[in-house]
C-alpha cells in the first residue's frame, strides 16, 4: 500500500469514528470536564449546603442526634465527615429489598446525604443519593445512563477515542516539509478546519491518557485481577451499617485519638459484615480501627495505592494538582469541539463533492 493510500485509509477510519460516536462523545466530554471540579460546582449549585455559621465544631454526639432526627425510619448512618470551613456531611443508607424467585434478597442501598451546620448541628440540606445535577453527570459520564451495558459502551468509546488520537496525529502530520509546519494556524481557509487541526494536535496526548484510563475503569476485570467488579459478591447482601452500635461516637473518637492524636476528619460506622469503626484523622493518610464490641483501637496504615486507584486519580484529577486538572478539563471540552468541527468539515466536503459531481455529470 502506498503512503497516499494509507493516509486515505486512516482518514476514513478517523472520519467515521468521529461521525458515528459524535453524539456520544459530546455528553461524555462535557460532563467529564465539569466533574473535574465537582466540589466547586456543587458549591455553586447548592449554596445552602455550605452556608455554615462558623468553623467551631460542637459536641460530636449532637451531629449524630440531629442526623437521626432528620433521617427516615430504617435509614442508618454510614459515615460522617468534616473538612475545615465546610459543613458536617453525614451519609446514611436504607437497604433496598427485592424479590428473587420469591425470596427476599438485598439490592443496592438507597443513599441519603445530610449537611449540618458545625456550630449548631442545624440541618442545612438533604438529598437522595441518585438526585441532583452532579449525580446525573456522574451517571452520564460513567454509563450514559444506560442500565446494564452502559459502562461497557463507555469503555469501548474510550478504545475508539484512543485509536482516533493515533489516526488524528497521523493525519495532522504535514505531508511536505518539517513537522513544525503543522503548528501553523492557517493551514486551511476555514476557521473550523484550523480549530480541528490545531486543538486536535495539542489535546491528542492528554486525550489518549484519558481514553486509556477511562477504558481501564470501565473494564476492571480485563485490566485488574481477571474478575469483573462485583462478581465476587454477586448474590450477596451489601454491607449495611449497624443501626445500634455498641459504642457511642464520643467513645470511638476518644479511642482513636488515644492511638494517634489529631482532629477527626471522617468516621465510618461498623457494618453487619465488619463490626468495627474506622476513624480518619486530619493531616494524615492513616486511619484508626476501633472494634465495636471491645473498644480496642489500632492504627491502620494507609494501604499502598493500587494501579486501579491510580488510573482513577489520573482520570478524574484527584490529588493531581491544578495543572493536570486544568489539562484534563480542557481534554474534556476539546473533544466536543473536535466532534462539532469534524461534522462541519464532513458536511462541507459532502456538499463540495455533490457540486463537483453535478458540474461534471
Secondary structure, DSSP 8 states (H G I E B T S, - for coil): --HHHHHHHHHHHHHHHHHHHHHHHHHHHHHHHHHTTHHHHHHHH-GGGG--S-S----HHHHHHHHHHHS-TT-EEEEEEE-TTS-EEEEEEE--EEEETTEEEE---EEEEEEE-TTT--EEEEEETT-SHHHHHHHHHHHTT-TTTHHHHHHHHHHHHHHHHHHHHHHHS-SSS-GGGGG-S-SSSSHHHHHHHHHHHHHHHHHHHHHHHHHHHHTHHHHTTSS-TTGGGTTS----B-SS-SS-HHHHHHHHHHHS-S-EEEEE--BSS--EEEEEETT-S-EEEEETTT--EEEE------HHHHHHHHHH-TTSHHHHHHHHHHHHHHHHHHHHHHHHHHHHHHHHHHHHHHHH-
